[in-house]
Amino acid sequence: MAEAVRALPQEIQDGIEVLIWNVKSLEGINRKLELGARVIPAIALNNEVVYESTIPSQDELIAAILRCKDNFQWGRCRGGARCICRKSP
């Protein structure tokens, strides 16, 4: 799942902030529960799970990101691990 996000075109990656949580850690378990993800891996956009277990094609993932762009704060990622897309504070 993380690889699907890492493979996105650079112009898409530049417009999203992506974070990964390890569900073997307490923080990761808590985040999974907050999102309501039933299975892993999962991708959430703006704190809403959009993919669980099934890895989306690049076109599907880009379309999902663009559908939520009105609620998305676009800008360069501040670094860190990659997987879950969320609105920047």
TARA-V196987 format. One line per field, one symbol per residue. phi: phi as a letter, one per 40 degrees, with the letter a starting at -180 (. if undefined). A space follows every 50 residues. Layout:
BEGIN
phi: ???
END
This chain:
BEGIN
phi: .cccccccddccdcbbbbbbbcccbcdccccdcdcgccbbcabbbfgbcb bbgccccccccccccccccccbccicccggcbibcaccc
END
